[in-house]
Amino acid sequence: MIISNTAIEGPAVIDLELRSDDRGFFARTFCIDEFGAAGLQTVVEQCNLSGNYKAGTLRGMHFQIAPHPEAKLVRCIRGAIVDVIVDMRPDSPTRLQHVAVELTADNKKAFYVPPYFAHAYQTLTDDTEVLYQVSGSYEPSAERGLRYDDPALGITWPLPVSVISSKDAAWPLIADRDVRDFGWEPDTAGVGA
């Protein structure tokens, strides 16, 4: 594996090192030693598979706060997506900044999403499947979300949104929220109430 940092400290893009022969190829997609040496979470508590019927489908932006933060390793195994994460760490100098990576079945890249990063993706093709490993279990009381079109984030999605859940479409804008809901202190947040 080749682990590359992004413009924001914490997230990483993982490229595979394919070993090819007449049968096809083989590649390691996760290694506890290599992830640990790169400072990435090595615990995996669950794996999820998401199927998406239509191009333009948007899932997210989700994250969990303490005491249930979770890291994710996201890979597109069929079709193509643009995966976007937003830094929601309370004291981060890059808070509210985002990183976008195109993940496809062809490029075989994975995207490491650290704890306290809101995560979303948009499908670029019909019949897309996304597989992700998660470091913690889903805890509804710790779940938070951001609106995909919040002007405070400045995210430009590649396609018009064709399908989105009612929950994801209804997250309030950051400017209309009490930032303590994100685990931030109001006097240092610079946004919201």
MDAnalysis code that builds the backbone (N, CA, C; Angstrom):
import MDAnalysis as mda
import numpy as np

u = mda.Universe.empty(579, n_residues=193, atom_resindex=np.repeat(np.arange(193), 3), trajectory=True)
u.add_TopologyAttr("name", ["N", "CA", "C"] * 193)
u.add_TopologyAttr("resid", np.arange(1, 194))
u.add_TopologyAttr("resname", ["MET", "ILE", "ILE", "SER", "ASN", "THR", "ALA", "ILE", "GLU", "GLY", "PRO", "ALA", "VAL", "ILE", "ASP", "LEU", "GLU", "LEU", "ARG", "SER", "ASP", "ASP", "ARG", "GLY", "PHE", "PHE", "ALA", "ARG", "THR", "PHE", "CYS", "ILE", "ASP", "GLU", "PHE", "GLY", "ALA", "ALA", "GLY", "LEU", "GLN", "THR", "VAL", "VAL", "GLU", "GLN", "CYS", "ASN", "LEU", "SER", "GLY", "ASN", "TYR", "LYS", "ALA", "GLY", "THR", "LEU", "ARG", "GLY", "MET", "HIS", "PHE", "GLN", "ILE", "ALA", "PRO", "HIS", "PRO", "GLU", "ALA", "LYS", "LEU", "VAL", "ARG", "CYS", "ILE", "ARG", "GLY", "ALA", "ILE", "VAL", "ASP", "VAL", "ILE", "VAL", "ASP", "MET", "ARG", "PRO", "ASP", "SER", "PRO", "THR", "ARG", "LEU", "GLN", "HIS", "VAL", "ALA", "VAL", "GLU", "LEU", "THR", "ALA", "ASP", "ASN", "LYS", "LYS", "ALA", "PHE", "TYR", "VAL", "PRO", "PRO", "TYR", "PHE", "ALA", "HIS", "ALA", "TYR", "GLN", "THR", "LEU", "THR", "ASP", "ASP", "THR", "GLU", "VAL", "LEU", "TYR", "GLN", "VAL", "SER", "GLY", "SER", "TYR", "GLU", "PRO", "SER", "ALA", "GLU", "ARG", "GLY", "LEU", "ARG", "TYR", "ASP", "ASP", "PRO", "ALA", "LEU", "GLY", "ILE", "THR", "TRP", "PRO", "LEU", "PRO", "VAL", "SER", "VAL", "ILE", "SER", "SER", "LYS", "ASP", "ALA", "ALA", "TRP", "PRO", "LEU", "ILE", "ALA", "ASP", "ARG", "ASP", "VAL", "ARG", "ASP", "PHE", "GLY", "TRP", "GLU", "PRO", "ASP", "THR", "ALA", "GLY", "VAL", "GLY", "ALA"])
u.atoms.positions = np.array([
    [0.841, -1.185, 0.000],
    [0.000, 0.000, 0.000],
    [0.878, 1.238, 0.000],
    [0.360, 2.278, -0.624],
    [1.017, 3.570, -0.594],
    [0.062, 4.523, 0.111],
    [0.459, 5.039, 1.268],
    [-0.385, 5.913, 2.076],
    [0.097, 7.345, 1.874],
    [-0.787, 8.198, 1.332],
    [-0.440, 9.591, 1.042],
    [-1.300, 10.531, 1.872],
    [-0.676, 11.551, 2.435],
    [-1.407, 12.562, 3.200],
    [-2.172, 13.488, 2.262],
    [-3.144, 14.202, 2.828],
    [-3.911, 15.191, 2.066],
    [-3.511, 16.592, 2.531],
    [-4.158, 17.602, 1.982],
    [-3.877, 18.989, 2.353],
    [-4.249, 19.274, 3.810],
    [-5.160, 18.489, 4.372],
    [-5.543, 18.609, 5.781],
    [-4.876, 17.470, 6.541],
    [-4.258, 17.783, 7.661],
    [-3.586, 16.763, 8.449],
    [-4.595, 15.765, 9.012],
    [-4.313, 14.477, 8.843],
    [-5.172, 13.418, 9.383],
    [-5.711, 12.484, 8.327],
    [-6.492, 12.981, 7.348],
    [-6.983, 12.097, 6.292],
    [-5.835, 11.596, 5.414],
    [-6.055, 10.459, 4.748],
    [-5.044, 9.899, 3.859],
    [-5.715, 9.175, 2.702],
    [-5.013, 9.134, 1.581],
    [-5.444, 8.359, 0.420],
    [-4.556, 7.128, 0.366],
    [-5.187, 5.981, 0.178],
    [-4.453, 4.724, 0.140],
    [-4.535, 4.156, -1.264],
    [-3.379, 4.040, -1.910],
    [-3.280, 3.400, -3.223],
    [-2.776, 1.980, -3.028],
    [-3.255, 1.096, -3.863],
    [-2.833, -0.297, -3.776],
    [-1.551, -0.511, -4.564],
    [-0.748, -1.444, -4.093],
    [0.404, -1.912, -4.848],
    [0.026, -3.291, -5.369],
    [-0.359, -3.327, -6.650],
    [-0.843, -4.558, -7.254],
    [0.315, -5.494, -7.579],
    [0.145, -6.748, -7.255],
    [1.072, -7.815, -7.648],
    [0.333, -8.610, -8.717],
    [0.778, -8.492, -9.955],
    [0.049, -9.081, -11.089],
    [0.784, -10.293, -11.658],
    [-0.017, -11.217, -12.171],
    [0.507, -12.347, -12.941],
    [-0.587, -12.813, -13.898],
    [-0.454, -13.997, -14.461],
    [-1.419, -14.489, -15.452],
    [-2.831, -14.656, -14.894],
    [-2.961, -14.821, -13.590],
    [-4.281, -15.004, -12.978],
    [-5.024, -13.692, -12.813],
    [-4.281, -12.578, -12.686],
    [-4.882, -11.280, -12.395],
    [-3.968, -10.515, -11.463],
    [-4.503, -10.060, -10.319],
    [-3.665, -9.317, -9.374],
    [-4.054, -9.657, -7.947],
    [-3.175, -9.269, -7.039],
    [-3.396, -9.396, -5.606],
    [-2.873, -8.113, -4.980],
    [-3.561, -7.618, -3.962],
    [-3.096, -6.429, -3.252],
    [-3.640, -6.449, -1.831],
    [-2.836, -5.960, -0.922],
    [-3.281, -5.796, 0.457],
    [-4.084, -4.497, 0.533],
    [-5.274, -4.529, 1.158],
    [-6.108, -3.327, 1.274],
    [-6.054, -2.717, 2.669],
    [-5.557, -3.481, 3.634],
    [-5.450, -3.007, 5.005],
    [-4.336, -3.786, 5.689],
    [-3.514, -3.087, 6.440],
    [-2.456, -3.730, 7.216],
    [-2.316, -2.961, 8.521],
    [-2.548, -3.642, 9.643],
    [-2.511, -2.978, 10.938],
    [-1.152, -2.324, 11.202],
    [-0.074, -2.969, 10.770],
    [1.263, -2.411, 10.998],
    [1.495, -1.153, 10.172],
    [1.145, -1.199, 8.880],
    [1.354, -0.037, 8.014],
    [0.448, 1.124, 8.414],
    [-0.806, 0.839, 8.755],
    [-1.704, 1.905, 9.200],
    [-1.197, 2.515, 10.502],
    [-0.793, 1.674, 11.446],
    [-0.274, 2.173, 12.718],
    [0.966, 3.031, 12.529],
    [1.874, 2.594, 11.654],
    [3.103, 3.358, 11.397],
    [2.791, 4.717, 10.771],
    [1.668, 4.815, 10.043],
    [1.262, 6.079, 9.415],
    [0.395, 6.929, 10.342],
    [0.153, 6.439, 11.571],
    [-0.651, 7.194, 12.535],
    [-2.149, 7.091, 12.297],
    [-2.586, 6.073, 11.556],
    [-4.012, 5.884, 11.265],
    [-4.607, 4.879, 12.244],
    [-5.916, 5.004, 12.495],
    [-6.628, 4.058, 13.358],
    [-6.465, 2.647, 12.812],
    [-6.281, 1.702, 13.698],
    [-6.121, 0.310, 13.264],
    [-7.261, -0.589, 13.733],
    [-8.187, -0.045, 14.506],
    [-9.308, -0.835, 15.013],
    [-10.412, -0.858, 13.971],
    [-10.955, -2.042, 13.713],
    [-12.114, -2.179, 12.830],
    [-13.178, -2.939, 13.601],
    [-14.324, -2.275, 13.856],
    [-15.415, -2.921, 14.586],
    [-16.537, -3.378, 13.667],
    [-16.671, -2.736, 12.505],
    [-17.709, -3.171, 11.582],
    [-17.327, -2.788, 10.163],
    [-17.927, -3.479, 9.210],
    [-17.763, -3.171, 7.786],
    [-19.155, -2.980, 7.194],
    [-19.288, -1.975, 6.328],
    [-20.576, -1.645, 5.723],
    [-20.458, -1.671, 4.206],
    [-21.539, -2.059, 3.557],
    [-21.631, -2.039, 2.105],
    [-22.854, -1.218, 1.734],
    [-22.663, -0.253, 0.854],
    [-23.747, 0.628, 0.439],
    [-23.948, 0.496, -1.063],
    [-25.169, 0.146, -1.475],
    [-25.518, 0.079, -2.895],
    [-26.336, 1.302, -3.271],
    [-26.051, 1.857, -4.433],
    [-26.700, 3.085, -4.893],
    [-27.148, 2.892, -6.330],
    [-28.430, 3.149, -6.589],
    [-28.987, 2.865, -7.908],
    [-28.678, 3.922, -8.955],
    [-28.680, 5.215, -8.556],
    [-28.611, 6.292, -9.542],
    [-27.389, 7.188, -9.365],
    [-26.825, 7.619, -10.480],
    [-25.785, 8.642, -10.444],
    [-26.372, 9.906, -9.824],
    [-25.577, 10.613, -9.053],
    [-26.043, 11.824, -8.377],
    [-26.568, 11.580, -6.981],
    [-26.662, 10.313, -6.564],
    [-27.102, 9.997, -5.203],
    [-26.083, 10.554, -4.213],
    [-26.577, 11.197, -3.165],
    [-25.698, 11.758, -2.148],
    [-26.042, 11.141, -0.805],
    [-25.021, 10.628, -0.137],
    [-25.170, 10.074, 1.212],
    [-24.269, 10.853, 2.154],
    [-24.847, 11.395, 3.227],
    [-24.045, 12.092, 4.229],
    [-24.415, 13.557, 4.302],
    [-23.790, 14.247, 5.101],
    [-22.492, 14.276, 5.763],
    [-22.691, 13.859, 7.226],
    [-22.108, 12.743, 7.602],
    [-22.289, 12.190, 8.941],
    [-20.973, 12.110, 9.694],
    [-21.059, 12.225, 11.016],
    [-19.936, 11.945, 11.902],
    [-20.497, 11.684, 13.290],
    [-19.661, 11.152, 14.154],
    [-20.058, 10.904, 15.538],
    [-19.124, 11.652, 16.472],
    [-19.714, 12.190, 17.563],
    [-18.936, 12.928, 18.551],
    [-18.606, 12.018, 19.729],
    [-17.736, 12.506, 20.622],
    [-17.341, 11.767, 21.818],
    [-18.574, 11.449, 22.655],
    [-18.597, 10.314, 23.271],
    [-17.506, 9.359, 23.407],
    [-17.518, 8.258, 22.347],
    [-18.122, 8.510, 21.194],
    [-18.250, 7.477, 20.157],
    [-17.700, 7.921, 18.798],
    [-16.546, 8.582, 18.751],
    [-16.039, 8.982, 17.438],
    [-15.641, 7.748, 16.632],
    [-15.644, 7.885, 15.319],
    [-15.289, 6.741, 14.478],
    [-14.440, 7.182, 13.300],
    [-13.467, 6.347, 12.967],
    [-12.681, 6.505, 11.750],
    [-13.278, 5.565, 10.706],
    [-13.080, 5.908, 9.427],
    [-13.595, 5.073, 8.346],
    [-12.512, 4.887, 7.288],
    [-12.536, 3.746, 6.637],
    [-11.724, 3.495, 5.456],
    [-12.706, 3.171, 4.344],
    [-12.809, 4.068, 3.357],
    [-13.860, 4.012, 2.341],
    [-13.257, 3.609, 0.999],
    [-13.932, 2.687, 0.314],
    [-13.466, 2.219, -0.988],
    [-14.677, 1.992, -1.896],
    [-14.604, 2.454, -3.123],
    [-15.664, 2.205, -4.111],
    [-15.306, 0.919, -4.851],
    [-16.182, -0.085, -4.777],
    [-15.874, -1.370, -5.392],
    [-16.651, -1.609, -6.688],
    [-17.600, -0.707, -6.984],
    [-18.334, -0.786, -8.257],
    [-18.755, 0.630, -8.623],
    [-18.436, 1.065, -9.830],
    [-18.811, 2.400, -10.260],
    [-17.803, 3.437, -9.825],
    [-18.309, 4.626, -9.440],
    [-17.421, 5.741, -9.088],
    [-18.151, 6.710, -8.174],
    [-17.387, 7.314, -7.254],
    [-17.923, 8.319, -6.333],
    [-16.924, 9.463, -6.171],
    [-17.426, 10.590, -5.705],
    [-16.586, 11.628, -5.134],
    [-16.862, 11.585, -3.641],
    [-15.813, 11.342, -2.867],
    [-15.910, 11.238, -1.418],
    [-15.413, 12.552, -0.829],
    [-16.199, 13.146, 0.069],
    [-15.874, 14.448, 0.647],
    [-15.916, 14.343, 2.164],
    [-14.902, 14.910, 2.811],
    [-14.889, 14.963, 4.259],
    [-14.658, 16.407, 4.713],
    [-15.235, 16.740, 5.873],
    [-15.110, 18.080, 6.451],
    [-14.521, 17.947, 7.849],
    [-13.489, 18.726, 8.124],
    [-12.824, 18.706, 9.423],
    [-13.750, 19.331, 10.473],
    [-14.179, 18.526, 11.444],
    [-15.047, 18.987, 12.524],
    [-14.353, 18.880, 13.883],
    [-13.031, 18.731, 13.865],
    [-12.284, 18.648, 15.128],
    [-12.370, 19.984, 15.848],
    [-12.677, 19.963, 17.153],
    [-12.920, 21.207, 17.891],
    [-11.807, 22.237, 17.826],
    [-10.561, 21.823, 17.956],
    [-9.448, 22.782, 18.033],
    [-8.575, 22.783, 16.785],
    [-9.074, 22.281, 15.690],
    [-8.266, 22.163, 14.481],
    [-8.112, 23.503, 13.760],
    [-6.916, 23.823, 13.289],
    [-6.739, 25.041, 12.491],
    [-7.403, 24.928, 11.117],
    [-7.782, 23.719, 10.713],
    [-8.452, 23.525, 9.422],
    [-9.936, 23.180, 9.597],
    [-10.485, 23.508, 10.776],
    [-11.899, 23.216, 11.039],
    [-12.771, 23.825, 9.946],
    [-13.750, 23.048, 9.482],
    [-14.718, 23.373, 8.427],
    [-14.120, 23.352, 7.018],
    [-12.846, 23.022, 6.886],
    [-12.275, 22.841, 5.551],
    [-12.548, 21.411, 5.101],
    [-12.570, 21.225, 3.781],
    [-12.888, 19.898, 3.276],
    [-11.838, 19.396, 2.289],
    [-11.864, 18.085, 2.099],
    [-11.034, 17.390, 1.121],
    [-11.959, 16.500, 0.316],
    [-11.764, 16.452, -1.003],
    [-12.546, 15.587, -1.886],
    [-11.600, 14.671, -2.658],
    [-11.990, 13.412, -2.796],
    [-11.195, 12.419, -3.514],
    [-12.138, 11.597, -4.387],
    [-11.731, 11.349, -5.634],
    [-12.520, 10.474, -6.496],
    [-12.073, 9.037, -6.262],
    [-13.034, 8.203, -5.895],
    [-12.790, 6.783, -5.682],
    [-13.573, 6.019, -6.734],
    [-12.914, 5.116, -7.433],
    [-13.597, 4.335, -8.460],
    [-13.201, 2.866, -8.342],
    [-14.021, 2.013, -8.921],
    [-13.656, 0.605, -8.969],
    [-12.379, 0.433, -9.783],
    [-12.160, 1.278, -10.770],
    [-10.970, 1.173, -11.612],
    [-9.703, 1.671, -10.921],
    [-9.769, 2.822, -10.204],
    [-8.530, 3.336, -9.597],
    [-8.185, 2.641, -8.281],
    [-9.138, 1.924, -7.714],
    [-8.924, 1.098, -6.522],
    [-8.392, 1.859, -5.304],
    [-8.513, 3.175, -5.293],
    [-8.066, 3.975, -4.156],
    [-9.022, 3.801, -2.979],
    [-8.496, 4.026, -1.779],
    [-9.316, 4.100, -0.577],
    [-9.039, 5.443, 0.081],
    [-9.993, 5.904, 0.885],
    [-9.877, 7.186, 1.571],
    [-10.016, 6.926, 3.061],
    [-8.990, 7.302, 3.822],
    [-9.028, 7.170, 5.272],
    [-9.632, 8.441, 5.855],
    [-10.726, 8.280, 6.611],
    [-11.451, 9.387, 7.231],
    [-11.223, 9.301, 8.743],
    [-10.468, 10.250, 9.318],
    [-10.203, 10.192, 10.757],
    [-11.458, 10.500, 11.583],
    [-11.425, 10.209, 12.880],
    [-12.523, 10.620, 13.753],
    [-12.734, 12.133, 13.688],
    [-13.957, 12.558, 13.894],
    [-14.358, 13.973, 13.916],
    [-14.286, 14.639, 12.540],
    [-14.396, 13.848, 11.494],
    [-14.553, 14.385, 10.143],
    [-15.924, 13.962, 9.640],
    [-16.725, 14.946, 9.212],
    [-18.011, 14.620, 8.590],
    [-17.720, 13.994, 7.232],
    [-18.486, 12.970, 6.882],
    [-18.216, 12.188, 5.687],
    [-19.450, 12.102, 4.804],
    [-19.247, 12.294, 3.500],
    [-20.326, 12.133, 2.521],
    [-19.726, 11.688, 1.210],
    [-20.567, 11.117, 0.368],
    [-20.124, 10.860, -0.995],
    [-21.284, 11.022, -1.950],
    [-20.915, 11.308, -3.212],
    [-21.898, 11.388, -4.292],
    [-21.490, 10.400, -5.371],
    [-22.480, 9.644, -5.859],
    [-22.197, 8.673, -6.908],
    [-22.067, 9.386, -8.256],
    [-21.110, 8.928, -9.041],
    [-20.883, 9.487, -10.374],
    [-21.459, 8.608, -11.474],
    [-21.827, 7.376, -11.113],
    [-22.397, 6.427, -12.070],
    [-23.595, 5.726, -11.430],
    [-24.436, 5.160, -12.257],
    [-25.502, 4.291, -11.759],
    [-24.871, 3.025, -11.177],
    [-25.630, 2.338, -10.341],
    [-25.231, 1.037, -9.792],
    [-23.839, 1.062, -9.166],
    [-23.677, 1.931, -8.189],
    [-22.397, 2.097, -7.500],
    [-22.456, 1.410, -6.137],
    [-21.365, 0.751, -5.771],
    [-21.268, 0.131, -4.456],
    [-20.047, 0.668, -3.722],
    [-20.239, 0.940, -2.423],
    [-19.184, 1.492, -1.585],
    [-19.040, 0.593, -0.355],
    [-17.800, 0.233, -0.070],
    [-17.483, -0.615, 1.072],
    [-16.649, 0.204, 2.042],
    [-17.027, 0.182, 3.337],
    [-16.189, 0.893, 4.286],
    [-16.082, 0.167, 5.610],
    [-14.844, 0.225, 6.131],
    [-14.526, -0.297, 7.445],
    [-14.680, 0.855, 8.428],
    [-15.201, 0.549, 9.611],
    [-15.462, 1.582, 10.611],
    [-14.840, 1.145, 11.933],
    [-14.224, 2.110, 12.639],
    [-13.516, 1.789, 13.886],
    [-14.444, 1.657, 15.092],
    [-15.683, 2.092, 14.962],
    [-16.616, 2.010, 16.080],
    [-18.004, 1.645, 15.601],
    [-18.852, 1.318, 16.528],
    [-20.234, 0.980, 16.199],
    [-21.074, 2.246, 16.068],
    [-22.130, 2.149, 15.288],
    [-23.051, 3.264, 15.136],
    [-23.749, 3.520, 16.468],
    [-23.739, 4.777, 16.899],
    [-24.404, 5.183, 18.139],
    [-25.298, 6.374, 17.816],
    [-26.620, 6.155, 17.702],
    [-27.526, 7.234, 17.308],
    [-27.408, 8.503, 18.145],
    [-27.159, 8.373, 19.454],
    [-27.083, 9.570, 20.302],
    [-25.846, 10.421, 19.996],
    [-24.830, 9.832, 19.376],
    [-23.598, 10.563, 19.059],
    [-23.564, 11.049, 17.606],
    [-24.540, 10.623, 16.809],
    [-24.532, 11.004, 15.390],
    [-24.836, 12.486, 15.214],
    [-24.077, 13.101, 14.347],
    [-24.295, 14.484, 13.934],
    [-24.216, 14.527, 12.418],
    [-24.707, 15.616, 11.849],
    [-24.646, 15.732, 10.400],
    [-24.593, 17.171, 9.950],
    [-24.167, 17.348, 8.738],
    [-24.095, 18.655, 8.098],
    [-24.895, 18.608, 6.812],
    [-25.418, 19.754, 6.420],
    [-26.112, 19.840, 5.135],
    [-25.083, 19.850, 4.022],
    [-25.323, 19.044, 3.020],
    [-24.401, 18.925, 1.895],
    [-24.223, 20.235, 1.140],
    [-25.220, 21.127, 1.215],
    [-25.183, 22.391, 0.465],
    [-25.009, 23.602, 1.389],
    [-24.482, 23.379, 2.591],
    [-24.279, 24.478, 3.535],
    [-23.247, 25.455, 2.963],
    [-23.611, 26.743, 2.808],
    [-22.657, 27.705, 2.255],
    [-21.391, 27.869, 3.096],
    [-21.457, 27.551, 4.393],
    [-20.279, 27.658, 5.253],
    [-19.190, 26.664, 4.850],
    [-19.564, 25.625, 4.106],
    [-18.611, 24.585, 3.725],
    [-18.001, 24.820, 2.347],
    [-18.743, 25.453, 1.458],
    [-18.221, 25.751, 0.120],
    [-17.915, 24.530, -0.728],
    [-18.677, 23.471, -0.560],
    [-18.448, 22.252, -1.338],
    [-19.180, 22.359, -2.671],
    [-18.471, 22.062, -3.747],
    [-19.084, 21.982, -5.075],
    [-19.173, 20.508, -5.447],
    [-20.390, 20.011, -5.540],
    [-20.603, 18.613, -5.901],
    [-20.556, 18.489, -7.427],
    [-20.045, 17.389, -7.953],
    [-19.870, 17.273, -9.400],
    [-21.166, 17.152, -10.195],
    [-22.231, 16.637, -9.576],
    [-23.506, 16.426, -10.263],
    [-24.638, 17.047, -9.456],
    [-25.753, 17.372, -10.112],
    [-26.937, 17.738, -9.331],
    [-27.335, 16.541, -8.452],
    [-27.846, 16.824, -7.267],
    [-28.253, 15.747, -6.368],
    [-29.547, 15.136, -6.897],
    [-29.500, 13.841, -7.214],
    [-30.676, 13.156, -7.762],
    [-31.471, 12.438, -6.676],
    [-30.771, 11.917, -5.663],
    [-31.415, 11.194, -4.566],
    [-30.667, 11.544, -3.279],
    [-31.433, 11.847, -2.225],
    [-30.864, 12.096, -0.901],
    [-31.933, 11.731, 0.124],
    [-31.530, 11.232, 1.265],
    [-32.513, 10.889, 2.293],
    [-33.110, 12.169, 2.873],
    [-34.308, 12.062, 3.400],
    [-34.943, 13.235, 4.011],
    [-34.133, 13.712, 5.218],
    [-33.529, 12.784, 5.963],
    [-32.702, 13.165, 7.109],
    [-31.485, 13.984, 6.656],
    [-30.799, 13.526, 5.616],
    [-29.608, 14.239, 5.148],
    [-29.951, 15.594, 4.539],
    [-31.099, 15.712, 3.924],
    [-31.521, 16.984, 3.332],
    [-31.965, 17.990, 4.390],
    [-32.275, 17.498, 5.592],
    [-32.879, 18.363, 6.613],
    [-31.913, 18.839, 7.696],
    [-30.641, 18.431, 7.646],
    [-29.719, 18.926, 8.675],
    [-29.723, 20.452, 8.643],
    [-29.755, 21.129, 9.796],
    [-29.725, 22.598, 9.802],
    [-28.370, 23.126, 9.332],
    [-28.378, 24.353, 8.849],
    [-27.133, 25.008, 8.469],
    [-26.276, 25.251, 9.712],
    [-24.982, 25.284, 9.545],
    [-24.074, 25.525, 10.668],
    [-24.395, 26.854, 11.341],
    [-24.670, 27.881, 10.562],
    [-24.945, 29.216, 11.116],
    [-26.191, 29.230, 12.004],
    [-27.071, 28.255, 11.855],
    [-28.307, 28.193, 12.636],
    [-28.217, 27.234, 13.824],
    [-27.034, 26.734, 14.132],
    [-26.896, 25.718, 15.171],
    [-26.119, 26.230, 16.367],
    [-26.356, 25.579, 17.477],
    [-25.552, 25.794, 18.675],
    [-24.319, 24.903, 18.516],
    [-23.156, 25.511, 18.419],
    [-21.946, 24.755, 18.126],
    [-21.554, 23.778, 19.234],
    [-22.132, 23.927, 20.420],
    [-21.876, 22.940, 21.471],
    [-22.360, 21.559, 21.038],
    [-23.322, 21.521, 20.100],
    [-23.808, 20.255, 19.560],
    [-22.689, 19.495, 18.834],
    [-21.669, 20.216, 18.355],
    [-20.521, 19.600, 17.691],
    [-19.384, 19.306, 18.668],
    [-19.545, 19.703, 19.932],
    [-18.479, 19.552, 20.908],
    [-17.524, 20.733, 20.928],
    [-17.913, 21.846, 20.306],
    [-17.080, 23.052, 20.268],
    [-17.507, 23.992, 21.385],
    [-16.617, 24.863, 21.798],
    [-16.940, 25.908, 22.753],
    [-17.437, 27.121, 21.977],
    [-18.546, 27.737, 22.387],
    [-19.125, 28.855, 21.637],
    [-18.183, 30.050, 21.450],
    [-17.355, 30.355, 22.441],
    [-16.505, 31.541, 22.327],
    [-15.346, 31.347, 21.368],
    [-15.022, 30.095, 20.998],
    [-13.914, 29.856, 20.082],
    [-14.374, 29.329, 18.732],
    [-15.657, 29.077, 18.583],
    [-16.133, 28.429, 17.368],
    [-16.128, 29.354, 16.162],
    [-16.512, 30.605, 16.341],
    [-16.524, 31.528, 15.215],
    [-17.691, 31.338, 14.277],
    [-18.572, 30.401, 14.566],
    [-19.775, 30.172, 13.758],
    [-20.913, 29.780, 14.684],
    [-22.120, 29.984, 14.245],
    [-23.293, 29.536, 14.995],
    [-23.448, 30.251, 16.319],
    [-24.380, 29.764, 17.122],
    [-24.687, 30.382, 18.411],
    [-23.713, 29.955, 19.479],
])
